[in-house]
Amino acid sequence: MILTFSDPLYGENPICNLCNYQTFVLYHLPLLKWLDTLNISDDAKLFAEGTFMKKRMYYNMWIKTIQRNASNVLKLVKIAKKIKNLKIDFEITWFNKKL
């Protein structure tokens, strides 16, 4: 199977500007023999697979970290609201006692 995004005769496709597009293509199309007029070796395919898996793990961990941080922020906001409500209740009680 042959796939060409960057051809010297037609110029470069905008997809070529994407970070790691070759790794992505090689991982998802394991039967590919030629990419951008270059022969793809088995070593290149194995390297692309390893790189893709590492990047997938990295981004999944990054997403989980963001989700955890967002959850922690929401918990802190709830605590802050409770404290604010308690302060308001305390001030109302204090004001009522003064009356």
MIMI-644289 format. One record per atom (N, C-alpha, C): residue number from 1; residue in three letters; atom name; x, y, z. Coordinates in steps of 0.2 Angstrom, whole numbers. Layout:
  nudo  marvex  martor     px     py     pz
   NUM     ALA      CA      X      Y      Z
...
END
This chain:
  nudo  marvex  martor     px     py     pz
     1     MET       N      4     -6      0
     1     MET      CA      0      0      0
     1     MET       C      5      6      0
     2     ILE       N      3     11     -4
     2     ILE      CA      6     17     -5
     2     ILE       C      2     23     -3
     3     LEU       N      5     28      1
     3     LEU      CA      1     34      4
     3     LEU       C      6     40      3
     4     THR       N      4     45      0
     4     THR      CA      8     51     -1
     4     THR       C      5     57      1
     5     PHE       N      8     60      6
     5     PHE      CA      5     67      8
     5     PHE       C     10     72      5
     6     SER       N     16     71      5
     6     SER      CA     21     76      3
     6     SER       C     24     73     -4
     7     ASP       N     23     76     -9
     7     ASP      CA     25     74    -16
     7     ASP       C     29     79    -19
     8     PRO       N     35     78    -21
     8     PRO      CA     39     84    -24
     8     PRO       C     36     87    -30
     9     LEU       N     31     83    -34
     9     LEU      CA     28     86    -40
     9     LEU       C     22     91    -38
    10     TYR       N     19     89    -32
    10     TYR      CA     13     93    -31
    10     TYR       C     14     97    -25
    11     GLY       N     19     97    -21
    11     GLY      CA     20    101    -15
    11     GLY       C     18     97     -9
    12     GLU       N     18    101     -3
    12     GLU      CA     17     98      3
    12     GLU       C      9     99      5
    13     ASN       N      6     94      8
    13     ASN      CA      0     94     10
    13     ASN       C      0     97     17
    14     PRO       N     -5    101     19
    14     PRO      CA     -5    104     26
    14     PRO       C     -5     99     32
    15     ILE       N     -7     92     30
    15     ILE      CA     -6     87     35
    15     ILE       C      1     86     37
    16     CYS       N      6     87     33
    16     CYS      CA     13     87     34
    16     CYS       C     16     91     39
    17     ASN       N     12     97     41
    17     ASN      CA     14    101     46
    17     ASN       C     12     99     53
    18     LEU       N      8     94     53
    18     LEU      CA      5     91     60
    18     LEU       C     11     88     63
    19     CYS       N     11     89     70
    19     CYS      CA     17     85     74
    19     CYS       C     16     78     74
    20     ASN       N     21     74     72
    20     ASN      CA     21     67     72
    20     ASN       C     16     63     67
    21     TYR       N     14     67     62
    21     TYR      CA      9     64     57
    21     TYR       C     12     57     55
    22     GLN       N     18     56     53
    22     GLN      CA     21     50     50
    22     GLN       C     20     45     56
    23     THR       N     22     46     62
    23     THR      CA     21     41     67
    23     THR       C     14     39     68
    24     PHE       N      9     43     67
    24     PHE      CA      2     42     68
    24     PHE       C      0     37     62
    25     VAL       N      2     39     56
    25     VAL      CA      0     36     50
    25     VAL       C      3     28     50
    26     LEU       N      9     28     52
    26     LEU      CA     13     21     52
    26     LEU       C      9     17     57
    27     TYR       N      7     20     63
    27     TYR      CA      4     16     68
    27     TYR       C     -3     13     66
    28     HIS       N     -7     17     63
    28     HIS      CA    -14     16     61
    28     HIS       C    -14     12     54
    29     LEU       N     -9     12     50
    29     LEU      CA     -9      8     44
    29     LEU       C     -3      4     43
    30     PRO       N     -3     -2     47
    30     PRO      CA      3     -6     48
    30     PRO       C      5    -10     41
    31     LEU       N      0    -10     36
    31     LEU      CA      2    -13     30
    31     LEU       C      5     -8     25
    32     LEU       N      6     -2     27
    32     LEU      CA      9      3     22
    32     LEU       C     16      1     21
    33     LYS       N     18      1     14
    33     LYS      CA     24      0     12
    33     LYS       C     28      6     10
    34     TRP       N     25     11      8
    34     TRP      CA     28     18      6
    34     TRP       C     24     23      9
    35     LEU       N     27     28     11
    35     LEU      CA     24     34     14
    35     LEU       C     28     40     12
    36     ASP       N     25     45      8
    36     ASP      CA     29     51      6
    36     ASP       C     35     49      1
    37     THR       N     34     44     -3
    37     THR      CA     39     42     -8
    37     THR       C     45     38     -5
    38     LEU       N     44     37      2
    38     LEU      CA     49     33      5
    38     LEU       C     47     26      7
    39     ASN       N     52     21      6
    39     ASN      CA     50     14      8
    39     ASN       C     50     14     15
    40     ILE       N     45     11     18
    40     ILE      CA     45     10     26
    40     ILE       C     47      3     28
    41     SER       N     53      3     32
    41     SER      CA     55     -3     35
    41     SER       C     51     -5     41
    42     ASP       N     52    -12     42
    42     ASP      CA     49    -15     48
    42     ASP       C     51    -11     54
    43     ASP       N     58     -9     55
    43     ASP      CA     60     -6     61
    43     ASP       C     57      1     62
    44     ALA       N     56      4     56
    44     ALA      CA     52     11     56
    44     ALA       C     45     10     59
    45     LYS       N     42      4     57
    45     LYS      CA     35      3     59
    45     LYS       C     35      1     67
    46     LEU       N     40     -3     69
    46     LEU      CA     40     -4     76
    46     LEU       C     42      2     80
    47     PHE       N     46      6     78
    47     PHE      CA     48     13     81
    47     PHE       C     42     17     82
    48     ALA       N     38     17     76
    48     ALA      CA     32     21     76
    48     ALA       C     27     19     81
    49     GLU       N     26     12     82
    49     GLU      CA     21      9     86
    49     GLU       C     23     11     94
    50     GLY       N     30     10     95
    50     GLY      CA     32     12    102
    50     GLY       C     31     19    104
    51     THR       N     33     23     99
    51     THR      CA     32     30    100
    51     THR       C     25     32    101
    52     PHE       N     21     29     97
    52     PHE      CA     13     31     97
    52     PHE       C     11     29    104
    53     MET       N     13     23    106
    53     MET      CA     10     20    113
    53     MET       C     13     25    119
    54     LYS       N     19     27    118
    54     LYS      CA     22     31    124
    54     LYS       C     18     38    124
    55     LYS       N     17     41    118
    55     LYS      CA     13     47    118
    55     LYS       C      6     46    120
    56     ARG       N      3     40    118
    56     ARG      CA     -4     39    121
    56     ARG       C     -4     39    128
    57     MET       N      1     35    131
    57     MET      CA      1     35    139
    57     MET       C      2     41    142
    58     TYR       N      7     45    139
    58     TYR      CA      8     52    142
    58     TYR       C      2     56    142
    59     TYR       N     -2     57    136
    59     TYR      CA     -8     61    135
    59     TYR       C    -13     58    140
    60     ASN       N    -14     52    141
    60     ASN      CA    -19     49    145
    60     ASN       C    -18     51    152
    61     MET       N    -11     51    154
    61     MET      CA     -9     53    161
    61     MET       C    -11     60    162
    62     TRP       N     -9     64    157
    62     TRP      CA    -10     72    157
    62     TRP       C    -17     73    158
    63     ILE       N    -22     70    154
    63     ILE      CA    -29     71    155
    63     ILE       C    -31     69    162
    64     LYS       N    -29     63    165
    64     LYS      CA    -31     61    171
    64     LYS       C    -29     66    176
    65     THR       N    -23     69    176
    65     THR      CA    -20     74    180
    65     THR       C    -25     81    180
    66     ILE       N    -27     83    174
    66     ILE      CA    -31     88    173
    66     ILE       C    -38     87    176
    67     GLN       N    -41     81    175
    67     GLN      CA    -47     79    178
    67     GLN       C    -47     79    186
    68     ARG       N    -41     77    189
    68     ARG      CA    -40     77    196
    68     ARG       C    -40     84    199
    69     ASN       N    -36     88    195
    69     ASN      CA    -35     95    197
    69     ASN       C    -42     99    197
    70     ALA       N    -45     97    192
    70     ALA      CA    -52    101    191
    70     ALA       C    -57     98    197
    71     SER       N    -56     92    198
    71     SER      CA    -61     89    204
    71     SER       C    -59     92    210
    72     ASN       N    -52     93    212
    72     ASN      CA    -50     96    218
    72     ASN       C    -52    104    218
    73     VAL       N    -52    107    213
    73     VAL      CA    -54    114    213
    73     VAL       C    -61    115    214
    74     LEU       N    -65    110    211
    74     LEU      CA    -73    110    213
    74     LEU       C    -74    109    220
    75     LYS       N    -70    104    223
    75     LYS      CA    -71    103    230
    75     LYS       C    -69    109    234
    76     LEU       N    -64    112    233
    76     LEU      CA    -62    118    236
    76     LEU       C    -67    124    235
    77     VAL       N    -70    124    229
    77     VAL      CA    -76    129    228
    77     VAL       C    -82    128    233
    78     LYS       N    -83    121    233
    78     LYS      CA    -89    119    238
    78     LYS       C    -87    121    245
    79     ILE       N    -81    120    247
    79     ILE      CA    -79    122    254
    79     ILE       C    -80    129    255
    80     ALA       N    -77    133    250
    80     ALA      CA    -77    140    251
    80     ALA       C    -85    143    251
    81     LYS       N    -89    140    247
    81     LYS      CA    -96    142    248
    81     LYS       C    -99    140    255
    82     LYS       N    -97    134    257
    82     LYS      CA   -100    133    264
    82     LYS       C    -97    138    269
    83     ILE       N    -91    139    269
    83     ILE      CA    -88    144    273
    83     ILE       C    -91    151    273
    84     LYS       N    -92    153    267
    84     LYS      CA    -96    159    265
    84     LYS       C   -103    159    268
    85     ASN       N   -106    154    267
    85     ASN      CA   -113    153    270
    85     ASN       C   -113    153    278
    86     LEU       N   -108    150    281
    86     LEU      CA   -107    150    288
    86     LEU       C   -106    157    291
    87     LYS       N   -102    160    287
    87     LYS      CA   -100    167    289
    87     LYS       C   -106    172    289
    88     ILE       N   -110    171    284
    88     ILE      CA   -116    175    283
    88     ILE       C   -121    173    288
    89     ASP       N   -122    167    290
    89     ASP      CA   -126    164    295
    89     ASP       C   -124    167    302
    90     PHE       N   -118    167    303
    90     PHE      CA   -115    170    309
    90     PHE       C   -116    177    310
    91     GLU       N   -115    181    304
    91     GLU      CA   -116    188    305
    91     GLU       C   -124    190    306
    92     ILE       N   -128    186    303
    92     ILE      CA   -135    187    304
    92     ILE       C   -137    186    311
    93     THR       N   -134    180    314
    93     THR      CA   -136    178    321
    93     THR       C   -133    184    325
    94     TRP       N   -127    186    324
    94     TRP      CA   -124    192    328
    94     TRP       C   -128    198    328
    95     PHE       N   -130    200    322
    95     PHE      CA   -135    206    321
    95     PHE       C   -141    205    324
    96     ASN       N   -144    199    324
    96     ASN      CA   -151    198    328
    96     ASN       C   -150    199    335
    97     LYS       N   -144    197    338
    97     LYS      CA   -143    197    345
    97     LYS       C   -142    205    347
    98     LYS       N   -139    209    342
    98     LYS      CA   -138    216    344
    98     LYS       C   -145    219    344
    99     LEU       N   -149    217    340
    99     LEU      CA   -156    220    340
    99     LEU       C   -160    219    346
END
